[in-house]
Amino acid sequence: MVRPVIHIILHIVAPGIAARFLRPGRWKLAWAAMLSAWLIDLDHLMADPMFDPDRCSLGFHPLHSFPAIALYLIVSIFPQTRLLGIGLLIHIVLDGLDCLWMAVW
């Protein structure tokens, strides 16, 4: 039960740290933009069961697929969408760390 709680906390804290670093003067707006990347978890609604704490989301859910991740890399290049792209990549990295954590423990 501890792993999901830590995972959710990291999904909130990591974008905040990135926002403070990338946009120190407007970090709250940057943080909000990066937190909006959490919307990619809507693809969990298509899974059965919707939430499985022992399932790796990378490669399983459509918005967590490798073609989608490539798109997130492209989105992070352009200034207009950079914060969203970085938020999406942070989300994917954290989900990947969760997958590793599941494999080890």
C-alpha positions as CSV (number, residue, x, y, z in Angstrom):
1,M,0.0,0.0,0.0
2,V,3.0,2.3,0.5
3,R,4.1,2.2,-3.1
4,P,0.9,3.7,-4.6
5,V,1.0,6.5,-2.1
6,I,4.6,7.4,-2.8
7,H,3.9,7.1,-6.5
8,I,1.1,9.7,-6.3
9,I,3.2,12.0,-4.1
10,L,6.0,11.9,-6.6
11,H,3.5,12.8,-9.4
12,I,2.8,16.0,-7.5
13,V,6.2,16.9,-6.1
14,A,8.4,16.1,-9.2
15,P,6.7,18.5,-11.5
16,G,6.8,21.2,-8.8
17,I,10.5,20.8,-8.5
18,A,10.9,21.0,-12.3
19,A,8.7,24.1,-12.4
20,R,10.7,25.9,-9.7
21,F,13.9,25.1,-11.7
22,L,12.5,25.9,-15.2
23,R,10.3,28.9,-14.5
24,P,11.3,30.4,-11.1
25,G,9.3,33.5,-11.6
26,R,6.1,31.8,-12.8
27,W,6.6,28.4,-11.2
28,K,2.9,28.0,-10.1
29,L,1.7,28.4,-13.7
30,A,4.4,26.0,-14.9
31,W,3.5,23.5,-12.2
32,A,-0.1,23.6,-13.2
33,A,0.8,23.1,-16.8
34,M,2.9,20.1,-15.9
35,L,0.3,18.7,-13.6
36,S,-2.2,18.7,-16.5
37,A,-0.1,15.9,-17.9
38,W,-1.9,13.7,-15.4
39,L,-4.8,13.6,-17.8
40,I,-3.0,10.9,-19.7
41,D,-4.1,8.6,-16.9
42,L,-7.6,8.8,-18.4
43,D,-6.6,5.9,-20.6
44,H,-6.8,3.8,-17.4
45,L,-10.6,4.1,-17.8
46,M,-10.4,1.7,-20.7
47,A,-8.6,-1.0,-18.7
48,D,-10.3,-3.8,-16.8
49,P,-9.7,-3.6,-13.9
50,M,-9.3,0.2,-14.1
51,F,-6.7,0.2,-11.4
52,D,-4.3,-2.6,-10.8
53,P,-1.4,-1.7,-8.4
54,D,0.6,-4.6,-9.8
55,R,0.3,-3.7,-13.5
56,C,3.0,-1.7,-15.3
57,S,1.2,1.1,-17.3
58,L,4.1,1.6,-19.8
59,G,3.2,-0.3,-22.9
60,F,-0.1,-1.4,-21.6
61,H,-2.3,1.8,-21.8
62,P,-2.5,3.7,-25.1
63,L,-1.3,7.0,-23.8
64,H,1.6,5.2,-22.0
65,S,2.7,3.4,-25.2
66,F,6.0,3.9,-26.8
67,P,4.6,5.8,-29.9
68,A,2.9,8.2,-27.5
69,I,6.1,8.7,-25.5
70,A,7.9,9.6,-28.8
71,L,5.1,12.2,-29.4
72,Y,5.7,13.6,-25.8
73,L,9.4,14.0,-26.7
74,I,8.5,16.0,-29.8
75,V,5.9,18.1,-27.8
76,S,8.6,19.0,-25.3
77,I,10.8,20.6,-28.1
78,F,8.5,23.4,-29.0
79,P,8.3,26.4,-26.7
80,Q,4.5,26.7,-26.8
81,T,4.0,23.1,-25.6
82,R,7.3,22.5,-23.7
83,L,5.9,22.6,-20.2
84,L,3.2,20.1,-21.1
85,G,5.7,17.9,-22.8
86,I,8.1,18.0,-19.9
87,G,5.1,17.2,-17.6
88,L,4.2,14.2,-19.8
89,L,7.8,13.0,-19.8
90,I,8.1,13.3,-16.0
91,H,4.8,11.4,-15.7
92,I,6.2,8.6,-17.9
93,V,9.5,8.4,-16.1
94,L,7.7,8.2,-12.7
95,D,5.5,5.4,-14.1
96,G,8.6,3.7,-15.4
97,L,10.2,3.9,-11.9
98,D,7.1,2.4,-10.5
99,C,7.4,-0.5,-12.9
100,L,11.0,-1.0,-11.8
101,W,9.9,-0.9,-8.2
102,M,7.3,-3.6,-8.9
103,A,9.9,-5.8,-10.5
104,V,12.3,-5.5,-7.6
105,W,9.9,-5.8,-4.7
